[in-house]
Amino acid sequence: MNILYKSTRGAESGVPSSQAVLNGLASDGGLYVPENFPKMETSLEALAEMNYREVAYEVMSLFLSDYTEEELKYCIDHAYDEKFDVPEVAPLKKADDAYYLELFHGKTIAFKDMALSILPYLMTTAARKNNITNKICILTATSGDTGKAAMAGFADVPGTEIIVFYPKDGVSPVQKRQMVTQKGENTHVVAILGNFDDAQTAVKQIFGNRELAEELDTKGIQFSSANSINIGRLIPQVAYYVYAYANLLKQGVIKAGDPINVTVPTGNFGNILAAYYAKQIGLPVGKLICASNENKVLVDFFRTGVYDRKRPFILTTSPSMDILVSSNLERLIYFIADRNTEKTAAFMKSLSEEGSYTITPEMQKEIADFYGAYASEEEVSAVIADIYKNDSYVLDPHTAVAASVYRKYKTETGDQTPTVIASTASPYKFARSVLHAIDAGKFDGMTDMEQFDALHEVSGVKVPDAIEEIKTAPVRHNTVSAVADMEATVKAMLGL
Ligand SMILES: *Cc1c(COP(=O)(O)O)cnc(C)c1O
């Protein structure tokens, strides 16, 4: 089946997948969505016998249907190789009555690697297919993990340039160090004097600036996005939910066709949307448990039908989820608004102009499979300590948000369905918060370097290469920009 894409806001349709990957965002500011969902034809039993790369091919070939088999297998084989430090790529670990799907075994030790290690291949292959000779400039706002993972993927890839914006005071020390030490002649990193939402909004505006696009075109450059608004980010993420299901089936935890629930620590709504897409193509998923930190705009949305970003932005120990405008929710809105692009565009207009929108009761019925709850900072700390004490398993603060919310869900509903929790970062990436939760008195006084060794002792998990690297790597990036100057900064970096 040939799957074509359209904009959630209606201006474009019939777009082949490779073109959607290249464009990133549609010309009307909407997000590309599949016009129809493909259906998985490979049996669950057959999937259970496959390795990660094979499952990824089965899933991604459904959505990225204008890539040839040879092209897609080339992308997959180069993405999911020894860059991952375990052969399973995304192993499942049982703890606290749930199955933790560890998505942090790639180069930058957070789940963004799952998609960003393949996106550069999908994009350069797409450029070749579409006879694009322009240099592709990736413009990305990051709440901490996307930026590093995108740069790791695109560093020194011929024909590309990458510019990353991160909130100066909104990322963890390890995240910051990982970014400012990034190698690669084509990488640029900018700290902005604002929060993630400011960065994301400004990046979307730069994308939407037609004059700038024309000026760039005369210089042989075009923009694209590595944010989760790009379907080239989203589709690779569908694969690991299918892989997790197949793994549970292989282990005999479930029988083929039994439902599983998934719990996802959520920020921009990309990861959980991928689970929703997995359900749409036929994976037996029951509840989609959306876990937020204290920035609980999505919890309120699922409970009331009102999305209201007009609230204080709270800095938490799970910075990659400190987000008030969850971009990928637009794709769900489109789907539950009967795939009506006019209605979707009106909701998004209301969000940008009034700061909120309210969905209809009919639409609310369509999201009954979602459950939303949040974890406070105290609850995050407590669950890290508790699961460590009971299971000797150490969670990072993002995954701990999910663990805490999953406990609440079980208490509230009594639902015993086997549940996969998306484990989105290595605890090493947030060593200070994690050790503080486990034993503040013992660990708080240590330096960052001492803490890595302490975490090794506590968890028994080897210090990842990503941490070894930043211990000695020199700082290469120190640009700081006001939000209002982001466009000028981009132009200067591209020599305009
Ligand atoms: C990005 C990120 C999230 C949030 O994922 P979304 O797809 O934006 O919802 C959660 N945890 C970690 C560690 C992340 O890097």
The ligand as an SDF file (V2000), in Angstrom:
LIG
                    3D

 15 15  0  0  0  0  0  0  0  0999 V2000
   12.3140   13.9480   24.9090 C   0  0  0  0  0  0  0  0  0  0  0  0
   12.2440   13.1850   26.1440 C   0  0  0  0  0  0  0  0  0  0  0  0
   11.0050   12.8630   26.7400 C   0  0  0  0  0  0  0  0  0  0  0  0
    9.6950   13.3270   26.1490 C   0  0  0  0  0  0  0  0  0  0  0  0
    9.3870   12.6850   24.9260 O   0  0  0  0  0  0  0  0  0  0  0  0
    8.3070   13.3110   23.9450 P   0  0  0  0  0  0  0  0  0  0  0  0
    8.3680   12.4800   22.7270 O   0  0  0  0  0  0  0  0  0  0  0  0
    8.7630   14.7330   23.6970 O   0  0  0  0  0  0  0  0  0  0  0  0
    7.0030   13.2760   24.6310 O   0  0  0  0  0  0  0  0  0  0  0  0
   11.0150   12.0970   27.8830 C   0  0  0  0  0  0  0  0  0  0  0  0
   12.1750   11.6950   28.4670 N   0  0  0  0  0  0  0  0  0  0  0  0
   13.3750   11.9890   27.9230 C   0  0  0  0  0  0  0  0  0  0  0  0
   14.5990   11.5390   28.6290 C   0  0  0  0  0  0  0  0  0  0  0  0
   13.4570   12.7430   26.7600 C   0  0  0  0  0  0  0  0  0  0  0  0
   14.6490   13.0320   26.2350 O   0  0  0  0  0  0  0  0  0  0  0  0
  1  2  1  0
  2  3  1  0
  2 14  2  0
  3  4  1  0
  3 10  2  0
  4  5  1  0
  5  6  1  0
  6  7  2  0
  6  8  1  0
  6  9  1  0
 10 11  1  0
 11 12  2  0
 12 13  1  0
 12 14  1  0
 14 15  1  0
M  END
$$$$
